């Protein structure tokens, strides 16, 4: 039902949503270390968009089931839309510590991983599933890189 291109399109949308939230928050935060970290997080989301775009460019367009793919694409788009998962309800103005911001960023990444894992049972072909696993691994690497950030900014 879902093609890897559809999933990658949604992954790109999620990353772009995260970038927008981080950049908007960076403009509002008075603490320079938090603002700087927010800018860095936004830049990381841009890097991820590039990674996902490169992945999408490598995937052949099968077009085997155009109606099914159209329905799958619409379902994914409706499910995500402007969704920012953990970031949606975050009040960045209450963050006082770099650790709090890092924790929030990690939760956002974990939410996206959970979203991708929820898609797994809905994917029938092995190649798409393998590529979805690659996306999950990439998001897990992002979580790890956030965990390795210095605690004091």
C-alpha positions in Angstrom: 0.0 0.0 0.0 2.8 2.4 0.8 5.7 2.9 -1.5 9.2 3.8 -0.2 8.9 7.1 -2.2 5.7 8.0 -0.3 7.4 7.2 3.0 10.5 9.2 2.1 8.2 12.1 1.1 6.6 12.0 4.5 10.0 11.7 6.2 11.1 14.9 4.3 7.9 16.6 5.5 8.6 15.6 9.1 12.1 16.9 8.9 11.0 20.2 7.3 8.3 20.6 10.0 11.0 20.1 12.7 13.3 22.6 11.0 10.6 25.2 10.9 9.7 24.7 14.6 13.3 24.9 15.6 14.0 28.1 13.6 10.9 29.8 14.9 11.8 28.9 18.4 15.4 30.1 17.9 14.0 33.6 17.0 12.0 33.7 20.3 14.5 32.4 22.8 16.6 35.0 24.6 19.3 32.6 25.9 22.0 32.7 23.3 23.2 29.1 24.0 19.6 27.7 23.6 19.1 29.8 20.5 22.3 28.6 19.0 21.4 25.0 19.8 18.0 25.5 18.2 19.7 26.8 15.0 22.0 23.7 15.0 19.0 21.4 15.4 17.3 23.1 12.5 20.4 22.6 10.4 20.5 19.0 11.4 16.9 18.6 10.1 18.1 20.2 6.8 20.9 17.6 6.6 18.3 14.9 7.1 16.2 16.3 4.3 19.2 16.0 2.0 19.8 12.4 3.2 16.2 11.4 2.6 16.2 13.2 -0.8 19.3 11.2 -1.9 17.6 8.0 -0.7 14.5 8.8 -2.7 16.6 9.5 -5.8 18.1 6.0 -5.6 14.7 4.2 -5.4 13.3 3.1 -8.7 9.7 4.2 -9.5 7.8 0.9 -9.8 4.3 2.3 -10.6 3.0 -1.3 -10.3 -0.2 -0.3 -8.5 -0.9 3.4 -9.2 -4.3 3.5 -7.5 -3.0 1.7 -4.4 0.0 4.1 -4.2 -2.3 7.1 -4.6 -4.4 6.0 -1.6 -1.3 5.2 0.4 0.2 8.6 -0.4 -3.0 10.4 0.7 -3.2 8.4 3.9 0.4 9.2 4.9 0.0 12.9 3.9 -3.2 13.1 6.0 -1.5 11.3 8.9 1.4 13.6 9.1 0.4 17.0 7.5 2.1 19.6 9.6 2.6 17.2 12.5 5.6 17.9 14.6 5.0 15.1 17.1 6.6 16.1 20.4 7.5 19.6 19.1 3.9 20.4 18.4 3.1 21.2 22.0 6.5 22.3 23.1 6.8 25.7 24.8 10.3 26.6 24.1 10.0 29.7 26.2 10.0 27.6 29.3 13.2 25.8 28.5 16.0 27.0 30.7 18.7 24.4 30.3 20.5 23.0 27.2 19.7 19.5 28.7 16.0 20.3 28.5 16.3 21.2 24.8 18.4 18.1 24.0 15.8 16.0 25.8 13.0 17.5 23.7 14.9 17.0 20.5 15.5 13.3 21.4 11.8 12.8 22.1 11.0 14.3 18.7 13.4 11.9 17.0 12.0 9.0 19.0 8.4 10.0 18.0 9.4 9.8 14.3 11.0 6.4 14.8 7.8 5.2 16.5 5.8 6.5 13.5 8.0 4.6 11.1 7.8 1.4 13.2 4.0 1.7 13.1 4.1 1.7 9.3 6.1 -1.6 9.2 3.1 -4.0 9.5 1.4 -2.1 6.6 4.2 -2.7 4.2 4.1 -5.9 2.2 7.1 -5.9 -0.1 10.5 -6.8 1.3 12.5 -4.0 -0.5 10.3 -1.2 0.9 10.5 -2.7 4.3 14.3 -2.9 4.1 14.5 0.7 3.1 12.1 1.7 5.9 14.6 -0.1 8.3 17.4 2.1 6.8 15.3 5.2 7.6 14.7 4.0 11.2 18.5 3.4 11.5 19.2 6.9 10.3 16.8 8.4 12.8 18.4 6.2 15.6 21.8 7.6 14.6 20.3 11.1 15.0 19.1 10.2 18.5 22.6 9.0 19.4 24.2 12.1 18.1 21.9 14.2 20.2 22.7 12.1 23.3 26.4 12.8 22.7 25.9 16.6 22.7 27.6 18.5 25.4 25.3 19.0 28.3 26.3 22.6 28.9 26.2 24.9 25.9 
